[in-house]
Amino acid sequence: MDAQPVGPRDQAKSGATREYFTTAQVAELLQVSPRTVERWAADDAAMPVLRVGRTVRFPRAALELWLQRRTQGSLRRRVSAA
């Protein structure tokens, strides 16, 4: 029996975690195109991306923090506004 690839959504359901995501996995997670993720990685210096040669990976923990900081109405923004 062949093993099915595990995407970010499947990992969340199964409790499995990966340390790094591919561009396609980040795109699936955020429901955008891989080209959008590539553009964000090129344009936003704060987006955590690891490039080794032609290989591009996104560290899971750093990506989660990056997303949290961009969430509108996040706790960080509410606290600083008070």
Distance bins in CASP14 RR format, pairs under 12 A and 6 or more apart:
PFRMAT RR
TARGET T0000
AUTHOR 0000-0000-0000
RMODE 2
METHOD distances of the structure
MODEL  1
3 10 0 0 0 0 0 1 0 0 0 0 0
4 10 0 0 0 0 1 0 0 0 0 0 0
4 14 0 0 0 0 0 1 0 0 0 0 0
5 11 0 0 0 0 0 1 0 0 0 0 0
5 18 0 0 0 0 0 1 0 0 0 0 0
5 22 0 0 0 0 0 1 0 0 0 0 0
5 24 0 0 0 0 1 0 0 0 0 0 0
5 25 0 0 0 0 1 0 0 0 0 0 0
5 28 0 0 0 0 0 1 0 0 0 0 0
6 12 0 0 0 0 0 1 0 0 0 0 0
6 13 0 0 0 0 1 0 0 0 0 0 0
6 14 1 0 0 1 0 0 0 0 0 0 0
6 15 0 0 0 0 0 1 0 0 0 0 0
6 16 1 0 0 1 0 0 0 0 0 0 0
6 17 0 0 0 0 0 1 0 0 0 0 0
6 18 1 0 0 1 0 0 0 0 0 0 0
6 21 0 0 0 0 0 1 0 0 0 0 0
6 22 0 0 0 0 0 1 0 0 0 0 0
6 25 0 0 0 0 1 0 0 0 0 0 0
6 28 0 0 0 0 0 1 0 0 0 0 0
7 13 0 0 0 0 1 0 0 0 0 0 0
7 14 0 0 0 0 1 0 0 0 0 0 0
7 15 0 0 0 0 0 1 0 0 0 0 0
7 16 0 0 0 0 1 0 0 0 0 0 0
7 17 0 0 0 0 0 1 0 0 0 0 0
7 18 0 0 0 0 1 0 0 0 0 0 0
7 21 0 0 0 0 1 0 0 0 0 0 0
7 22 0 0 0 0 1 0 0 0 0 0 0
7 24 0 0 0 0 1 0 0 0 0 0 0
7 25 1 0 1 0 0 0 0 0 0 0 0
7 26 0 0 0 0 0 1 0 0 0 0 0
7 27 0 0 0 0 0 1 0 0 0 0 0
7 28 1 0 0 1 0 0 0 0 0 0 0
7 29 0 0 0 0 1 0 0 0 0 0 0
7 60 0 0 0 0 0 1 0 0 0 0 0
8 14 0 0 0 0 0 1 0 0 0 0 0
8 15 0 0 0 0 0 1 0 0 0 0 0
8 16 0 0 0 0 0 1 0 0 0 0 0
8 17 0 0 0 0 1 0 0 0 0 0 0
8 18 1 0 0 1 0 0 0 0 0 0 0
8 20 0 0 0 0 0 1 0 0 0 0 0
8 21 1 0 0 1 0 0 0 0 0 0 0
8 22 0 0 0 0 1 0 0 0 0 0 0
8 24 0 0 0 0 1 0 0 0 0 0 0
8 25 1 0 1 0 0 0 0 0 0 0 0
8 26 1 0 0 1 0 0 0 0 0 0 0
8 27 0 0 0 0 1 0 0 0 0 0 0
8 28 1 0 0 1 0 0 0 0 0 0 0
8 29 1 0 1 0 0 0 0 0 0 0 0
8 30 0 0 0 0 1 0 0 0 0 0 0
8 31 0 0 0 0 0 1 0 0 0 0 0
8 58 0 0 0 0 0 1 0 0 0 0 0
8 60 0 0 0 0 1 0 0 0 0 0 0
8 63 0 0 0 0 1 0 0 0 0 0 0
8 64 0 0 0 0 0 1 0 0 0 0 0
8 67 0 0 0 0 0 1 0 0 0 0 0
9 15 0 0 0 0 0 1 0 0 0 0 0
9 16 0 0 0 0 0 1 0 0 0 0 0
9 21 0 0 0 0 0 1 0 0 0 0 0
9 25 0 0 0 0 1 0 0 0 0 0 0
9 26 0 0 0 0 0 1 0 0 0 0 0
9 27 0 0 0 0 0 1 0 0 0 0 0
9 28 1 0 0 1 0 0 0 0 0 0 0
9 29 1 0 0 1 0 0 0 0 0 0 0
9 30 0 0 0 0 0 1 0 0 0 0 0
9 31 0 0 0 0 1 0 0 0 0 0 0
10 16 1 0 0 1 0 0 0 0 0 0 0
10 17 0 0 0 0 0 1 0 0 0 0 0
10 18 0 0 0 0 0 1 0 0 0 0 0
10 25 0 0 0 0 0 1 0 0 0 0 0
10 28 0 0 0 0 1 0 0 0 0 0 0
10 29 0 0 0 0 0 1 0 0 0 0 0
11 17 1 0 0 1 0 0 0 0 0 0 0
11 18 1 0 0 1 0 0 0 0 0 0 0
11 19 0 0 0 0 0 1 0 0 0 0 0
11 21 0 0 0 0 1 0 0 0 0 0 0
11 25 0 0 0 0 1 0 0 0 0 0 0
11 28 0 0 0 0 0 1 0 0 0 0 0
11 29 0 0 0 0 1 0 0 0 0 0 0
11 60 0 0 0 0 1 0 0 0 0 0 0
12 18 0 0 0 0 0 1 0 0 0 0 0
12 25 0 0 0 0 0 1 0 0 0 0 0
12 28 0 0 0 0 0 1 0 0 0 0 0
12 29 0 0 0 0 1 0 0 0 0 0 0
12 60 0 0 0 0 0 1 0 0 0 0 0
12 64 0 0 0 0 0 1 0 0 0 0 0
16 60 0 0 0 0 0 1 0 0 0 0 0
17 59 0 0 0 0 0 1 0 0 0 0 0
17 60 1 0 0 1 0 0 0 0 0 0 0
17 61 0 0 0 0 1 0 0 0 0 0 0
17 64 0 0 0 0 0 1 0 0 0 0 0
18 25 1 0 0 1 0 0 0 0 0 0 0
18 26 0 0 0 0 0 1 0 0 0 0 0
18 29 0 0 0 0 0 1 0 0 0 0 0
18 57 0 0 0 0 1 0 0 0 0 0 0
18 58 0 0 0 0 0 1 0 0 0 0 0
18 59 0 0 0 0 0 1 0 0 0 0 0
18 60 1 0 0 1 0 0 0 0 0 0 0
18 61 0 0 0 0 0 1 0 0 0 0 0
18 63 0 0 0 0 0 1 0 0 0 0 0
19 25 0 0 0 0 0 1 0 0 0 0 0
19 50 0 0 0 0 0 1 0 0 0 0 0
19 57 0 0 0 0 1 0 0 0 0 0 0
19 58 0 0 0 0 0 1 0 0 0 0 0
19 59 1 0 0 1 0 0 0 0 0 0 0
19 60 1 0 1 0 0 0 0 0 0 0 0
19 61 1 0 0 1 0 0 0 0 0 0 0
19 62 0 0 0 0 0 1 0 0 0 0 0
19 63 0 0 0 0 0 1 0 0 0 0 0
19 64 0 0 0 0 0 1 0 0 0 0 0
20 26 0 0 0 0 0 1 0 0 0 0 0
20 48 0 0 0 0 0 1 0 0 0 0 0
20 49 0 0 0 0 0 1 0 0 0 0 0
20 50 1 0 0 1 0 0 0 0 0 0 0
20 51 0 0 0 0 0 1 0 0 0 0 0
20 52 0 0 0 0 0 1 0 0 0 0 0
20 55 0 0 0 0 1 0 0 0 0 0 0
20 56 0 0 0 0 1 0 0 0 0 0 0
20 57 1 1 0 0 0 0 0 0 0 0 0
20 58 1 0 0 1 0 0 0 0 0 0 0
20 59 1 0 1 0 0 0 0 0 0 0 0
20 60 1 0 0 1 0 0 0 0 0 0 0
20 61 0 0 0 0 1 0 0 0 0 0 0
20 62 0 0 0 0 1 0 0 0 0 0 0
20 63 0 0 0 0 1 0 0 0 0 0 0
21 27 0 0 0 0 1 0 0 0 0 0 0
21 28 0 0 0 0 1 0 0 0 0 0 0
21 29 1 0 0 1 0 0 0 0 0 0 0
21 30 0 0 0 0 0 1 0 0 0 0 0
21 34 0 0 0 0 0 1 0 0 0 0 0
21 37 0 0 0 0 1 0 0 0 0 0 0
21 41 0 0 0 0 0 1 0 0 0 0 0
21 48 0 0 0 0 0 1 0 0 0 0 0
21 49 0 0 0 0 0 1 0 0 0 0 0
21 50 0 0 0 0 0 1 0 0 0 0 0
21 56 0 0 0 0 1 0 0 0 0 0 0
21 57 1 0 0 1 0 0 0 0 0 0 0
21 58 1 0 1 0 0 0 0 0 0 0 0
21 59 0 0 0 0 1 0 0 0 0 0 0
21 60 1 0 0 1 0 0 0 0 0 0 0
21 61 0 0 0 0 0 1 0 0 0 0 0
21 62 0 0 0 0 0 1 0 0 0 0 0
21 63 1 0 0 1 0 0 0 0 0 0 0
21 64 0 0 0 0 0 1 0 0 0 0 0
21 66 0 0 0 0 0 1 0 0 0 0 0
21 67 0 0 0 0 0 1 0 0 0 0 0
22 28 0 0 0 0 1 0 0 0 0 0 0
22 29 0 0 0 0 0 1 0 0 0 0 0
22 34 0 0 0 0 1 0 0 0 0 0 0
22 37 0 0 0 0 1 0 0 0 0 0 0
22 38 0 0 0 0 0 1 0 0 0 0 0
22 41 0 0 0 0 0 1 0 0 0 0 0
22 49 0 0 0 0 0 1 0 0 0 0 0
22 50 0 0 0 0 0 1 0 0 0 0 0
22 55 0 0 0 0 1 0 0 0 0 0 0
22 56 1 0 0 1 0 0 0 0 0 0 0
22 57 1 0 0 1 0 0 0 0 0 0 0
22 58 1 0 0 1 0 0 0 0 0 0 0
22 59 0 0 0 0 0 1 0 0 0 0 0
22 60 0 0 0 0 0 1 0 0 0 0 0
22 63 0 0 0 0 0 1 0 0 0 0 0
23 29 0 0 0 0 0 1 0 0 0 0 0
23 30 0 0 0 0 0 1 0 0 0 0 0
23 32 0 0 0 0 0 1 0 0 0 0 0
23 33 0 0 0 0 1 0 0 0 0 0 0
23 34 1 0 1 0 0 0 0 0 0 0 0
23 35 0 0 0 0 1 0 0 0 0 0 0
23 36 0 0 0 0 1 0 0 0 0 0 0
23 37 1 0 1 0 0 0 0 0 0 0 0
23 38 1 0 0 1 0 0 0 0 0 0 0
23 39 0 0 0 0 0 1 0 0 0 0 0
23 40 0 0 0 0 1 0 0 0 0 0 0
23 41 1 0 0 1 0 0 0 0 0 0 0
23 42 0 0 0 0 0 1 0 0 0 0 0
23 47 0 0 0 0 0 1 0 0 0 0 0
23 49 0 0 0 0 1 0 0 0 0 0 0
23 50 0 0 0 0 0 1 0 0 0 0 0
23 51 0 0 0 0 0 1 0 0 0 0 0
23 54 0 0 0 0 0 1 0 0 0 0 0
23 55 0 0 0 0 0 1 0 0 0 0 0
23 56 1 0 1 0 0 0 0 0 0 0 0
23 57 0 0 0 0 1 0 0 0 0 0 0
23 58 1 0 0 1 0 0 0 0 0 0 0
23 63 0 0 0 0 0 1 0 0 0 0 0
24 30 0 0 0 0 0 1 0 0 0 0 0
24 32 0 0 0 0 0 1 0 0 0 0 0
24 33 0 0 0 0 1 0 0 0 0 0 0
24 34 1 0 1 0 0 0 0 0 0 0 0
24 35 0 0 0 0 0 1 0 0 0 0 0
24 36 0 0 0 0 0 1 0 0 0 0 0
24 37 0 0 0 0 1 0 0 0 0 0 0
24 38 0 0 0 0 0 1 0 0 0 0 0
24 56 0 0 0 0 0 1 0 0 0 0 0
24 57 0 0 0 0 0 1 0 0 0 0 0
24 58 0 0 0 0 0 1 0 0 0 0 0
25 32 0 0 0 0 0 1 0 0 0 0 0
25 34 0 0 0 0 1 0 0 0 0 0 0
25 37 0 0 0 0 1 0 0 0 0 0 0
25 56 0 0 0 0 0 1 0 0 0 0 0
25 57 0 0 0 0 1 0 0 0 0 0 0
25 58 1 0 0 1 0 0 0 0 0 0 0
25 60 0 0 0 0 1 0 0 0 0 0 0
25 63 0 0 0 0 1 0 0 0 0 0 0
26 32 0 0 0 0 1 0 0 0 0 0 0
26 33 0 0 0 0 0 1 0 0 0 0 0
26 34 0 0 0 0 1 0 0 0 0 0 0
26 35 0 0 0 0 0 1 0 0 0 0 0
26 36 0 0 0 0 1 0 0 0 0 0 0
26 37 1 0 1 0 0 0 0 0 0 0 0
26 38 0 0 0 0 1 0 0 0 0 0 0
26 39 0 0 0 0 0 1 0 0 0 0 0
26 40 0 0 0 0 1 0 0 0 0 0 0
26 41 0 0 0 0 1 0 0 0 0 0 0
26 47 0 0 0 0 1 0 0 0 0 0 0
26 48 0 0 0 0 0 1 0 0 0 0 0
26 49 0 0 0 0 1 0 0 0 0 0 0
26 56 0 0 0 0 1 0 0 0 0 0 0
26 57 0 0 0 0 1 0 0 0 0 0 0
26 58 1 0 1 0 0 0 0 0 0 0 0
26 59 0 0 0 0 0 1 0 0 0 0 0
26 60 0 0 0 0 1 0 0 0 0 0 0
26 62 0 0 0 0 0 1 0 0 0 0 0
26 63 1 0 0 1 0 0 0 0 0 0 0
26 64 0 0 0 0 0 1 0 0 0 0 0
26 66 0 0 0 0 0 1 0 0 0 0 0
26 67 0 0 0 0 1 0 0 0 0 0 0
27 33 1 0 1 0 0 0 0 0 0 0 0
27 34 1 0 1 0 0 0 0 0 0 0 0
27 35 0 0 0 0 1 0 0 0 0 0 0
27 36 1 0 0 1 0 0 0 0 0 0 0
27 37 1 0 1 0 0 0 0 0 0 0 0
27 38 0 0 0 0 1 0 0 0 0 0 0
27 39 0 0 0 0 0 1 0 0 0 0 0
27 40 0 0 0 0 1 0 0 0 0 0 0
27 41 0 0 0 0 0 1 0 0 0 0 0
27 56 0 0 0 0 0 1 0 0 0 0 0
27 58 0 0 0 0 0 1 0 0 0 0 0
28 34 0 0 0 0 1 0 0 0 0 0 0
28 36 0 0 0 0 0 1 0 0 0 0 0
28 37 0 0 0 0 1 0 0 0 0 0 0
29 37 0 0 0 0 1 0 0 0 0 0 0
29 58 0 0 0 0 1 0 0 0 0 0 0
29 60 0 0 0 0 1 0 0 0 0 0 0
29 63 0 0 0 0 1 0 0 0 0 0 0
29 64 0 0 0 0 0 1 0 0 0 0 0
29 67 0 0 0 0 1 0 0 0 0 0 0
30 36 0 0 0 0 1 0 0 0 0 0 0
30 37 1 0 0 1 0 0 0 0 0 0 0
30 40 0 0 0 0 1 0 0 0 0 0 0
30 47 0 0 0 0 0 1 0 0 0 0 0
30 58 0 0 0 0 0 1 0 0 0 0 0
30 63 0 0 0 0 1 0 0 0 0 0 0
30 64 0 0 0 0 0 1 0 0 0 0 0
30 66 0 0 0 0 0 1 0 0 0 0 0
30 67 1 0 0 1 0 0 0 0 0 0 0
30 70 0 0 0 0 0 1 0 0 0 0 0
31 37 0 0 0 0 0 1 0 0 0 0 0
32 38 0 0 0 0 0 1 0 0 0 0 0
32 39 0 0 0 0 1 0 0 0 0 0 0
32 40 0 0 0 0 1 0 0 0 0 0 0
33 39 0 0 0 0 1 0 0 0 0 0 0
33 40 0 0 0 0 0 1 0 0 0 0 0
34 40 0 0 0 0 0 1 0 0 0 0 0
34 41 0 0 0 0 0 1 0 0 0 0 0
34 56 0 0 0 0 0 1 0 0 0 0 0
34 58 0 0 0 0 0 1 0 0 0 0 0
35 41 0 0 0 0 0 1 0 0 0 0 0
35 42 0 0 0 0 0 1 0 0 0 0 0
36 42 0 0 0 0 0 1 0 0 0 0 0
36 43 0 0 0 0 0 1 0 0 0 0 0
36 44 0 0 0 0 0 1 0 0 0 0 0
36 47 0 0 0 0 0 1 0 0 0 0 0
37 43 0 0 0 0 0 1 0 0 0 0 0
37 44 0 0 0 0 0 1 0 0 0 0 0
37 47 0 0 0 0 1 0 0 0 0 0 0
37 49 0 0 0 0 1 0 0 0 0 0 0
37 56 0 0 0 0 1 0 0 0 0 0 0
37 57 0 0 0 0 0 1 0 0 0 0 0
37 58 0 0 0 0 1 0 0 0 0 0 0
37 63 0 0 0 0 0 1 0 0 0 0 0
37 66 0 0 0 0 0 1 0 0 0 0 0
37 67 0 0 0 0 0 1 0 0 0 0 0
38 44 0 0 0 0 0 1 0 0 0 0 0
38 47 0 0 0 0 0 1 0 0 0 0 0
38 49 0 0 0 0 1 0 0 0 0 0 0
38 51 0 0 0 0 0 1 0 0 0 0 0
38 56 1 0 0 1 0 0 0 0 0 0 0
38 58 0 0 0 0 0 1 0 0 0 0 0
39 47 0 0 0 0 0 1 0 0 0 0 0
39 49 0 0 0 0 0 1 0 0 0 0 0
40 46 0 0 0 0 1 0 0 0 0 0 0
40 47 1 0 1 0 0 0 0 0 0 0 0
40 48 0 0 0 0 0 1 0 0 0 0 0
40 49 0 0 0 0 1 0 0 0 0 0 0
40 56 0 0 0 0 0 1 0 0 0 0 0
40 58 0 0 0 0 0 1 0 0 0 0 0
40 63 0 0 0 0 0 1 0 0 0 0 0
40 66 0 0 0 0 1 0 0 0 0 0 0
40 67 0 0 0 0 0 1 0 0 0 0 0
40 70 0 0 0 0 0 1 0 0 0 0 0
41 47 1 0 1 0 0 0 0 0 0 0 0
41 48 0 0 0 0 1 0 0 0 0 0 0
41 49 1 0 1 0 0 0 0 0 0 0 0
41 50 0 0 0 0 0 1 0 0 0 0 0
41 51 0 0 0 0 1 0 0 0 0 0 0
41 56 1 0 0 1 0 0 0 0 0 0 0
41 57 0 0 0 0 0 1 0 0 0 0 0
41 58 1 0 0 1 0 0 0 0 0 0 0
41 63 0 0 0 0 0 1 0 0 0 0 0
41 66 0 0 0 0 0 1 0 0 0 0 0
42 49 0 0 0 0 1 0 0 0 0 0 0
42 51 0 0 0 0 0 1 0 0 0 0 0
42 56 0 0 0 0 0 1 0 0 0 0 0
43 49 0 0 0 0 0 1 0 0 0 0 0
44 63 0 0 0 0 0 1 0 0 0 0 0
44 66 0 0 0 0 1 0 0 0 0 0 0
44 67 0 0 0 0 0 1 0 0 0 0 0
44 69 0 0 0 0 0 1 0 0 0 0 0
44 70 0 0 0 0 1 0 0 0 0 0 0
45 66 0 0 0 0 0 1 0 0 0 0 0
46 62 0 0 0 0 1 0 0 0 0 0 0
46 63 0 0 0 0 0 1 0 0 0 0 0
46 65 0 0 0 0 1 0 0 0 0 0 0
46 66 1 0 0 1 0 0 0 0 0 0 0
46 67 0 0 0 0 0 1 0 0 0 0 0
46 69 1 0 0 1 0 0 0 0 0 0 0
46 70 0 0 0 0 1 0 0 0 0 0 0
47 56 0 0 0 0 0 1 0 0 0 0 0
47 58 1 0 0 1 0 0 0 0 0 0 0
47 59 0 0 0 0 0 1 0 0 0 0 0
47 62 0 0 0 0 1 0 0 0 0 0 0
47 63 1 0 0 1 0 0 0 0 0 0 0
47 65 0 0 0 0 0 1 0 0 0 0 0
47 66 1 0 1 0 0 0 0 0 0 0 0
47 67 0 0 0 0 1 0 0 0 0 0 0
47 69 0 0 0 0 0 1 0 0 0 0 0
47 70 0 0 0 0 1 0 0 0 0 0 0
48 56 0 0 0 0 0 1 0 0 0 0 0
48 57 0 0 0 0 1 0 0 0 0 0 0
48 58 1 0 0 1 0 0 0 0 0 0 0
48 59 1 0 1 0 0 0 0 0 0 0 0
48 60 0 0 0 0 1 0 0 0 0 0 0
48 61 0 0 0 0 1 0 0 0 0 0 0
48 62 1 1 0 0 0 0 0 0 0 0 0
48 63 1 0 1 0 0 0 0 0 0 0 0
48 64 0 0 0 0 1 0 0 0 0 0 0
48 65 1 0 0 1 0 0 0 0 0 0 0
48 66 1 0 1 0 0 0 0 0 0 0 0
48 67 0 0 0 0 1 0 0 0 0 0 0
48 68 0 0 0 0 0 1 0 0 0 0 0
48 69 0 0 0 0 0 1 0 0 0 0 0
49 55 0 0 0 0 0 1 0 0 0 0 0
49 56 1 0 0 1 0 0 0 0 0 0 0
49 57 1 0 0 1 0 0 0 0 0 0 0
49 58 1 0 1 0 0 0 0 0 0 0 0
49 59 0 0 0 0 1 0 0 0 0 0 0
49 62 0 0 0 0 1 0 0 0 0 0 0
49 63 0 0 0 0 1 0 0 0 0 0 0
49 66 0 0 0 0 1 0 0 0 0 0 0
50 56 1 0 0 1 0 0 0 0 0 0 0
50 57 1 0 1 0 0 0 0 0 0 0 0
50 58 1 0 0 1 0 0 0 0 0 0 0
50 59 1 0 0 1 0 0 0 0 0 0 0
50 60 0 0 0 0 0 1 0 0 0 0 0
50 62 0 0 0 0 1 0 0 0 0 0 0
50 63 0 0 0 0 0 1 0 0 0 0 0
51 57 0 0 0 0 1 0 0 0 0 0 0
51 58 0 0 0 0 0 1 0 0 0 0 0
51 59 0 0 0 0 0 1 0 0 0 0 0
57 63 0 0 0 0 1 0 0 0 0 0 0
58 64 0 0 0 0 1 0 0 0 0 0 0
58 65 0 0 0 0 0 1 0 0 0 0 0
58 66 0 0 0 0 1 0 0 0 0 0 0
58 67 0 0 0 0 0 1 0 0 0 0 0
59 65 0 0 0 0 1 0 0 0 0 0 0
59 66 0 0 0 0 1 0 0 0 0 0 0
60 66 0 0 0 0 0 1 0 0 0 0 0
60 67 0 0 0 0 0 1 0 0 0 0 0
61 67 0 0 0 0 0 1 0 0 0 0 0
61 68 0 0 0 0 0 1 0 0 0 0 0
62 68 0 0 0 0 0 1 0 0 0 0 0
62 69 0 0 0 0 0 1 0 0 0 0 0
63 69 0 0 0 0 0 1 0 0 0 0 0
63 70 0 0 0 0 0 1 0 0 0 0 0
64 70 0 0 0 0 0 1 0 0 0 0 0
64 71 0 0 0 0 0 1 0 0 0 0 0
65 71 0 0 0 0 0 1 0 0 0 0 0
65 74 0 0 0 0 0 1 0 0 0 0 0
65 76 0 0 0 0 0 1 0 0 0 0 0
66 74 0 0 0 0 0 1 0 0 0 0 0
67 74 0 0 0 0 1 0 0 0 0 0 0
68 74 1 0 0 1 0 0 0 0 0 0 0
68 75 0 0 0 0 1 0 0 0 0 0 0
68 76 1 0 0 1 0 0 0 0 0 0 0
68 77 0 0 0 0 0 1 0 0 0 0 0
69 75 0 0 0 0 0 1 0 0 0 0 0
69 76 1 0 0 1 0 0 0 0 0 0 0
69 77 0 0 0 0 1 0 0 0 0 0 0
69 80 0 0 0 0 0 1 0 0 0 0 0
70 76 0 0 0 0 0 1 0 0 0 0 0
70 77 0 0 0 0 0 1 0 0 0 0 0
71 77 0 0 0 0 1 0 0 0 0 0 0
71 78 0 0 0 0 0 1 0 0 0 0 0
72 78 0 0 0 0 0 1 0 0 0 0 0
73 79 0 0 0 0 0 1 0 0 0 0 0
73 80 0 0 0 0 0 1 0 0 0 0 0
73 81 0 0 0 0 1 0 0 0 0 0 0
74 80 0 0 0 0 1 0 0 0 0 0 0
74 81 0 0 0 0 0 1 0 0 0 0 0
75 81 0 0 0 0 0 1 0 0 0 0 0
75 82 0 0 0 0 0 1 0 0 0 0 0
76 82 0 0 0 0 0 1 0 0 0 0 0
END
